[in-house]
Amino acid sequence: MSTYDYDVLVIGGGAGGLSSAGIATNLGAKTAMVEREALGGDCTWTGCIPSKTLLKAAKVVHQARNASRYGLTDQPFEVDFPGVMEHVRTVRREVYEDADRPEIFENMGIDVRSGTARFVDSHTVSITGSEGTEQVTARFIIIAAGARAFVPPIDGLERVPVLTNEDLFDLDEQPQCLAIIGAGPIGTEMAQAFTRLGTEVTVLDMSDRILQNDDAHLADELQQVLEKEGVKYLLDADVEGVTRSDSVTTITATVDGETVEVDADAVLLATGRTANVEQLNLDAAGVAYSPRGVTVDEQCRTNQRHIYAVGDVTGRYQFTHMSGHMAKVALTNALLKLPSTIDATHVPWVTYTDPELAHVGAFPADLEAEGVEYETYRFPFDKLDRAITEGETTGWIKVYSKGLTGTILGVSILGAHAGEMISTFALAMRNGVTLRNIGDTIHPYPAWGEGVKRVADQWYVQKQSPTFTRALKTVFGYRGPVIEPDPERII
């Protein structure tokens, strides 16, 4: 063991790498972390932080222009687009300074290296930086190299300037017309943000609906909200090519058998992400991988028992929160020798539009395919008092659970603060808390979280037994009605 330079070497300084290095050093391991760009990775610089900051600015504009919803006067709001983007960049820099600076990790005892890491063999990595190349060895290696925007094979794309999330937030000039290829979470969030800021936005996607991995009914309701705000959609669209003339990019697509052309002065690719595996020289370490990413088992271990991979580079769960979870799983197995596996059952995700769309657990189609019996319990936001007071009444909470026990199997939410609500359900599912337990728990009124209790109350409503009610009436002489169960009744 003493022949290695480090106990743990982490390749990559994004969410997965930072978590891995922090856990390793806290467990007493001599740790090094290599990052070729700035620490913080996609989340801090090109993903979560800048996108949510832009969404907030766009929401402020939208609320000001629609202030009459709250009994105020609509404001003719002028957008300072360069100022907005500078604000976005300032916020991400503040996050970096507060949480991601190398000094923070160096003060924890982590050796932070700047450069590009490549395997020499299964225990040796070369690091090429501004001052040359060196080699370091480690007993355990954690691959957390992340992912980058996927560029689809569209004819002419290589000859046309396009944006991805990696350079979108460096814009200073607002596009008048923005075409977005991809109606997943990134494309959907940015469509709403830019529309609210005053850009004409058209979204193209090969699927027949937006947010393919979410509840179809709730995704459709969200699409209607976005269309009302001005987003234009071309779905079931086969994008065949792009051309550029002067300052206009033309996208040619086939929709319902007809050729359609979309002109825009900027194009955003939101077509998914691809793992950063090419520069790692994984073959030298004998690490198995595929076009999807580094291959790992449920313990985050590669085919080399001392090498683990976490986060986006595995291609499995491209969420910041899953990168942190996988880091914990990997280091628990590597350093503590305690069996730990990825919790794939309770993975929540959120699209941070207004309203938000969130999910955790199984969908009805999953349960039906597995032959699992379940019931669906619903509660609308327009019956949630906090939503009514704030004028945020669009959406539903939908819970799929065991009818008899109230065991929660899956949850989809469209509505304000859905991301916070879904966290409660994820906690409940992981710890076996049932709808009955939630319904019996006192929730503060009028909080957004009361929606969690109200949907749990629907389980009680459906469990109401007419036979039991009649028995009570007979024994105690009660004179009220016998209410028959009704799946459509919501209280």
N, C-alpha and C positions, 0 to 999 in steps of 0.2 A: 504494500500500500504506500509506503514512503517513497517508492520510486516515481510516483506520479507528481507532477507539479501541483495539481489541484485534486481535491476530492470530487468537486462538481464543476463542470464547465458548461455554461449556458450559451447557446448560439442564438442570438436575437434578443433585442431589448424592448420588445413590445409588451403587451399585456401579459402574455404567457411567460415571456422571459423574465420580466420584472418580478412576477409572482414566484417563479421558480427560484430565482437567485435569492429573493428575500426569505423564502421558506428554508432553503438550503443553509444559508448562513445562520438562521435562527436555530437550526438543529445542530449547529456546531461544525458544519462542514467548511473547509477552506474552499472558497468559491470564486470563480471568475465569470464575467459576462462579456460577450462580444457583440457589438452592434456597429453596423457599417454606416448608419446615418445617425439621427438623433434618437435618444431614448424616448420611449413613449409609444412609438410605433403608430400604426394606422389609427388607433382609437384617439390618441391625442392630436395628431397632426392632420389626418385626412378623413377621419370617420366620425365617431360618436360626438366628440367635443365640438368641432366646427359645425357639423350638420345641425346639432341641436341648438347651438347658439344662433345659427341662421334662421332656424324654424321659429325661435322665440322672437327675433326681430320682426319676422314676417307676421307673426301673430299680433304683435303690438300694432303694426300698420293696419291689419285687418280689423282689429277691435276699434281703432280710432275711426276708420272709415265707416264702420257699422255701429257707432256708439248709440244710435237710436234704439237698438235692441235693449239698452239698459236705461231708457228714458232720458238719454242725453242727446246731444246734437252731433250728427255725422260730421266728421272733419275731412276737408279736402287735403289729404296728407301727401306731402312731397317727400319722395324717397331719395336720400343721399346715399346712393349705392356704394360709391367708394368708401364713405364713412361706415356703412354697415359692414362691408368686407374687412375694413381695418379693425372694427370692433371684434369680428370673428377671429381675426389673427391675434388680436391682443388677448382675448380670452384663452385661446389655446396656448399662448406663450405663458400666461399666468399659471395654467394647469401644469405645464412643463416645469416651471420654476418651483411650484409648490410641491410637486409629487415625483417628477421624473429626472431632475438634474443628476448628473453623475455623482456630484458631491454627496447627495443624500445616500446613495448606495455605498460609496466609498467609506462614508462614516460608519456604515454598518459592518465594515470589514470586507466588502466585496471588491475584488480587483476588476475595474471596468476598463475594457479594452475597446478602442475604436479601430474598425477595419473589417475586411471581408474574410469570413472564416471558410476554410475548405478542409475536408478530411484528408489526412495523409494515410492513416490507417485507423483501426477501430478505437484506438485510444489517443491518437495524435491529431491535432488540428493546426493548420497553418493560418496565421492571421496577417493579412496584408493591409497595411495602413499607409499613412503619409510618410512615415519614416522607414518604410521597408517591410520585410517579411520576417516573422519569427514563428517558431513552433512551440506549442505547449501540449502537455499531456494531462489526462484526467482519468480518474477511476470511473466516474460516471459522467455521461454527456447527455444534456437535455437539448433537443433540437426545437427551437421556438422561432423559426425563421419567418413565420407569417405568410402572407399572401399578397397578391397585387391584383389590380383590375384586369379582368379577362377581356381581351379584344377579339371579338368574333370574326370569322373569315367572311367578311362582306366585301364584295368587289369594289375596288376603288378606295377603300378605307385608309389604306397606307399612304395615299396621296392627298388626303384631306385632313386639315387640322381638326382634331376632336378633343373633347374634354373627358376626363374620368374624375373620380373622387380625389385622385392624387394631385390634380392641379386646379380643380374647380374653385377652391377657396382662395386661390391667388388672383382671381379676376378682380379688376378694378372698373372695367367698363361693363355696364349692364347690357346683356343681350336683349334686343327688342323681340326677337323670335327665337325660342329655344326648343329644339327637338330632342327628346329623350328616348333612347332605344333601351327598353327594359322597363317593365311595370312591377318589379319586385320592390322590396323595402326602400332601397336607395332612390330608385326612380320615382317612387310614389311620394316620398318625403320631399325630394327636391322639386317635384312638379308643383306641389302645393306652395312651397316656400317661394319659388320664383314667380308663380302666378300672383301671389299676394303682394309681392314687391313690384308688380306691374309688367312683367314679361309675358308675352303670349307663348303658351307652352302646349306642345303636342307630344303625346306619348305613344310610341309604337311598341307592340309586343306580339310575339308569335302565338302566345296563349290566347284563349278566348275570354280571359278575365284577368284582373289585376291580382297580385299577391296570391299566387298559385298555391302556396303552402298554408294558407289560412282558410278559415271557415268561409265557404262560398257565399252564403247569405249575407254575412257581415261585411265581406269584402265588396260585394255588390252595393250595399248601403253606403259604404265609404266612397266608392266610385261615384255614386250619385251626388254626394256632398262635394266632391272635388270638381265634378262637371258643372255643378251649380256655381262654383267659384270661378269657373272659366277654363279649367283644364280640358283639352280635347284629346280623345282617345281613338287610336286606330288599332283594334285588337284583331286577333287571327291574321296578323299581318306578316307576310313573308318579305323581309327586307332584302332586296336583290342587289342594290348597289348605291353608291354615293358619288356625287360629282361636285366640283367647285367651280364657280364662275364669278369673278370679281370677289365680292365679299359675301356671296350667298352660297350656302351648301344645299344641294338638292338630294333628298333621299327618295329613292324609287322603291315602292313596295307593291305587292299584290294583295288585295283585300277582297274576299268574296269573288275571286276570279277576275277582278278588274285592276288595272294598273293605276296606282295613286302616287302623286308626287307631293312631297312636303318640302317647302323652302324654309330655311332658317339661317340666321347669322351665327349660330353656335349649336353644336351637337354634343350631348352628354351621353356617354356610354355607361349604362347601368345594367350590364349583362352578366353580373356575377364576378367571382374572384377565382384566381388560380394560384395554387401553392408555389412558394419560392423554393424549388428543389434543385434547379439547374446548376447553380453555382456552388452547391455544397459538396460536390464530388462524392456522393453517397456510395458509389461503387467501390471506392477505395476502402470504405469501412465495412463493406458487405451488407449495407442497410437496404432492405427491400422498400421499393416505392413504386408508384404508378403515376399516370398523368393526373390523378386526383390529388396525390400528395404522399407523404411518408406513411407507410403501413404500420399501424399499431394495433395491439390487442386492447382488451377492456381495462388493462392496467396501465395503458399508455406506453407499453414497452414495444420496441421494435423487435425484429428477429435477432438482433444482437442484445443479449440480456442486460448489458450495462448501458445501453443507449435507449433513451426515451424520446418521445416527441409529443408536443402539446400545442393546442391552439390551431390557428388557421392552416399551418403547414401540413396538418394531417388531412385536411379537406373534409373533416367530419362535422364539426359544429363551429361555424364561423361567427361566433359571438364572443365579445370581450369577456362576458361572465363565464362562458365555458372554458376560455383559455385559463382563467384563474382556477376554476374547478379542476381542470385536467392537470395543472401544475401541482396542485395539492395531492391528487391521486398519484402522479408520477413520483414525487419526492417521498411520499409516505411509503410506497413500495421500495424505492431505491435505498433510502437512508434508515427508515425505521423497521424495514422488513416486515411490515404489517400489511396483510392483504387488503387492498383497496381497489375498487373498480369504479369506472365512470357511471354516474347516475344518468342513464339515458332516458329514464322514464319520466323524470320531472324537469325537463329542460324548458324554461319559459323563454318566449321571445316577444318583442314589442316593435311595432312600426309606429314611430312617434309623430304621426300626422295629428291633425286636429279635426275630429276626435282620434284618439289612439286606438290601435287594433292589437290585441294581445292574445296569446294562447299558451297553455301548458297541458301536457299529457296527451291522451288519445283523442282522435276524432271519431265520430259515429262510424265512418267507413272502416276504420281500424278495428273497432269493437265488433262490428258485424262480420268482418272477415275472420275474426278469431272465434266467432260464436259466443261472444260475451253478451249476456242480457243486461240492458241498461235502461234508464229513464232519462229524459231531458227535462231540466227545470230552468225556467226563464224568468228574467225580471227586466223590465224596460227602464231606461234612464228617465223617461218622462213621468215615472211614478216615484222617482227618488227625490226627496225634498231638497237636498243640497244641489242637485243638478237643476232643479226648477229655479231656485233662488239665484243661480249664476247663469241661467239661460243656456245651459249645456245639456239639453235633453235628448240629443241624438244618440241612439245606441241601445245595446242589449247586453246583459250578462247571461250566458248559456252554460249550464253545468250538466255534464253527463255523469251519472252516478248509478250505483246499485240501488234499485228501488227499495229493497227491504232494509238494508243497513245504512244507506246514505253514504257509502264509501265513494269518494270522488275519483273518477277515472279520467276526466279531462274537462277543461274549461276554455271557452272562448269569450272574449269581451271586446266590444266596440263601444268606446265612450271616453269621456274626459277622465283622466287619471287611471286609465285601464292598466298602465304599467305598474302602478302601486297596488291595485287590487289583485292583479295576477300573482304578485309576490305572496300575498296572504294565502291564496289557493295552493301555490307551490309548497309553501311551508306545511299547509294542512295535509296535502297529499303525501309528502315525504314522511310525515310523522303519524299517519293514520287517523287524522282528525276528520270526523265525518260531518255531513251536513247537519245532523242532529246536534253534534257538539258545537258547531258554529251558531246554529239557531238558539242554543241555550246560553250562549255567551253574550253578556251585555256589551253593546257597542255604543259609542257616544253619538248623540244626535245633535245637529244634523251634519254628520261627517260623510265624506265620500265613501269611507269604508263601511258605512251602514248598508250600502248596496250588497256587500258580501253576505250580511245577515239576512237581508230581505230575500235574496234568491234561495238561501238556506231555508227560510220560512216556507217557501213553496213546497219543499219536501214534506213538511208537516201538513200542509194543506192537502196534498195528494194522499197522505197516509190516513186521512180522516175516514173512519169506518161508519157508514150508516147503521150497520147492525149494532155497533157499540153505542151509538147515539140513541137508538131506539131502546136499548137496554137501560141506559141512564134515565130516559124519560119514564120508563115503566117503574123502575126502582124508586126514583125520587119525585115522581110526579111532575117533571118539567113539562112546559107547554109550548116550547119553541119549535121551529121547523126542523126537519131532518134534511141536512144539506148533502146532496149527492156529490161524489167526486167528479171533478171536471178538469181535464188536463189543460184546458184553455183559460181556466179561471186564475187570475193573479190577484193576490191581496197585498 
